[in-house]
Amino acid sequence: MSDTVKATCKELDAVYTYALDALTGEERASFEAHLAGCAQCRNELEAIRPAAAAPEDWPVDVMRARGSLWSRIAGEIGGEETVASSWRDPEWREVGRGIFCKTLSRDLETKRLSLMVRLAPGVAYPPHSHAGLEELYLLDGELWINERKLYPGDYSRAESGSADARVYSETGCTCVLVTSGDDILA
């Protein structure tokens, strides 16, 4: 929330979802009706609109969401059954000393992989070159990627053709990784 808005309009959180165009049609219509009569929400929308309108200009090497967002998401997930009864949790496989993976999805046509990766404390992932876009979201622990230290909730993006010389966790960590199956290990 911007520093200029001090009021506690109960709809203020919806401003962000609205700015990102993430409301359903019915929610959007309801919120637009609210906006017409709420100067606080209109002011907040105007304050955040430049950032929300141009996500391609956001820094993508590391973005961290506020803790309150994670608390709300966890509350929503905990409040409902979100997993179909037919879902089977993939097994963890040790793919290297102290490196464990769960394959979440694999697209053979595009050679994209979605994985959960866990590094044991003190373990390094081999240096590698990215054959395609790599996206990583750190769930727990701490992770060094080259000279950058990531914490839970951090996002890292590596472009095709880039390389990671050092990927290491002193504490151990778990992350979600979306990458190319053609990455080249050194």
C-alpha positions in Angstrom: 0.0 0.0 0.0 1.4 3.5 -0.8 2.3 5.8 2.1 -0.4 8.3 0.9 -3.3 6.1 1.9 -3.8 5.9 5.7 -7.5 4.8 5.7 -8.6 1.3 6.1 -11.2 0.8 3.4 -12.2 -2.9 3.6 -11.9 -3.1 -0.3 -8.3 -1.6 -0.4 -6.7 -5.0 -0.9 -8.8 -5.5 -4.1 -7.1 -2.5 -5.6 -4.0 -4.5 -6.3 -5.8 -7.5 -7.8 -7.9 -5.0 -10.0 -4.7 -3.2 -11.1 -3.2 -6.5 -12.3 -6.5 -7.4 -14.1 -6.9 -10.5 -12.0 -10.5 -10.2 -11.0 -13.3 -12.2 -12.5 -15.9 -10.3 -14.6 -18.4 -10.3 -11.7 -15.7 -9.2 -9.1 -14.4 -6.6 -11.5 -17.9 -5.0 -12.0 -18.5 -5.0 -8.3 -15.1 -3.4 -7.6 -15.6 -0.8 -10.3 -18.9 0.2 -8.7 -17.0 0.5 -5.4 -14.3 2.6 -7.0 -16.9 5.1 -8.2 -17.7 6.0 -4.6 -14.3 5.5 -2.8 -11.7 8.2 -3.2 -9.2 6.2 -1.1 -9.3 3.2 -3.4 -9.1 5.5 -6.5 -6.1 7.3 -5.1 -4.3 4.0 -4.3 -5.1 2.7 -7.8 -3.6 5.8 -9.3 -0.5 5.5 -7.1 0.2 1.9 -8.1 -1.0 1.9 -11.7 2.4 2.7 -13.3 4.0 -0.4 -11.7 1.1 -2.6 -12.4 0.7 -1.5 -16.0 4.3 -2.5 -17.0 5.4 -5.8 -15.3 7.9 -6.2 -18.1 9.8 -3.3 -16.5 9.8 -4.9 -13.0 13.2 -6.2 -11.8 13.0 -9.9 -12.6 16.3 -11.2 -11.2 14.9 -11.2 -7.6 11.3 -10.3 -6.5 10.0 -10.9 -3.0 6.4 -10.7 -2.0 5.4 -9.3 1.4 4.9 -11.8 4.2 1.2 -10.9 4.6 0.6 -12.2 1.1 2.0 -15.6 2.0 -0.1 -15.7 5.1 -3.3 -15.0 3.2 -2.4 -17.6 0.5 -1.6 -20.2 3.2 -5.0 -19.4 4.9 -6.8 -19.8 1.6 -5.1 -23.1 0.8 -5.6 -24.4 4.3 -9.3 -23.5 4.3 -10.3 -25.7 1.4 -9.4 -29.1 -0.1 -7.3 -28.0 -3.1 -5.9 -31.4 -4.3 -7.9 -33.8 -6.3 -8.1 -37.3 -4.7 -6.5 -38.8 -7.7 -3.3 -36.8 -7.3 -0.3 -38.8 -6.4 2.7 -37.0 -4.9 5.8 -37.7 -7.1 8.6 -39.4 -5.3 11.8 -37.6 -4.4 14.8 -39.0 -6.5 18.4 -38.4 -5.5 20.0 -37.3 -8.7 23.4 -36.4 -7.2 24.9 -36.4 -3.8 22.5 -34.4 -1.6 20.5 -33.2 -4.6 16.9 -34.4 -4.8 14.2 -33.8 -7.4 10.5 -34.3 -7.9 9.3 -34.0 -11.5 6.0 -32.1 -11.5 5.6 -31.9 -15.3 7.5 -32.5 -18.5 6.7 -31.1 -21.9 8.6 -33.3 -24.4 7.8 -30.9 -27.3 9.3 -27.8 -25.7 11.7 -29.7 -23.5 10.5 -27.7 -20.5 10.6 -29.3 -17.0 8.8 -28.2 -13.8 10.6 -29.6 -10.8 10.9 -29.4 -7.1 14.5 -29.4 -6.1 15.9 -29.9 -2.7 19.6 -29.4 -1.8 20.9 -30.8 1.5 22.9 -28.5 3.7 26.4 -27.7 2.3 25.5 -29.1 -1.2 26.3 -27.4 -4.5 24.5 -27.9 -7.7 26.9 -28.4 -10.7 27.8 -25.3 -12.7 25.6 -25.2 -15.8 24.5 -23.2 -18.9 20.9 -22.5 -19.6 19.6 -23.8 -22.9 16.3 -22.0 -22.3 14.7 -19.7 -19.8 15.1 -20.8 -16.2 12.8 -19.7 -13.4 13.3 -20.6 -9.7 11.1 -19.8 -6.7 12.7 -20.5 -3.3 10.3 -22.2 -0.8 12.6 -22.7 2.2 16.2 -22.3 3.2 18.8 -20.1 1.6 20.4 -20.4 -1.8 23.3 -18.8 -3.4 23.2 -18.3 -7.2 26.6 -17.0 -8.2 27.0 -13.9 -6.0 23.3 -13.5 -5.1 21.8 -14.9 -2.0 18.1 -15.9 -2.1 15.7 -16.3 0.8 12.3 -18.0 1.0 9.8 -16.2 -1.3 12.5 -15.0 -3.7 12.3 -15.5 -7.4 15.2 -15.8 -9.8 15.1 -15.7 -13.6 18.0 -16.7 -15.9 17.8 -16.1 -19.6 18.7 -18.6 -22.3 22.4 -18.6 -22.9 23.3 -17.4 -19.4 25.3 -19.6 -17.0 25.5 -20.3 -13.3 29.0 -21.0 -12.0 28.0 -21.4 -8.4 24.7 -22.7 -7.0 25.1 -23.5 -3.3 23.1 -23.9 -0.1 24.7 -23.6 3.3 21.4 -24.3 5.1 19.8 -26.7 2.6 16.8 -25.5 0.6 13.8 -26.4 -1.5 12.7 -24.6 -4.6 10.3 -24.9 -7.6 12.4 -24.9 -10.8 11.0 -24.5 -14.3 13.8 -25.0 -16.8 15.0 -26.6 -20.1 15.7 -30.3 -20.2 18.7 -29.3 -22.5 20.7 -27.4 -19.9 24.4 -28.2 -20.1 26.2 -29.3 -16.9 29.8 -28.3 -16.7 
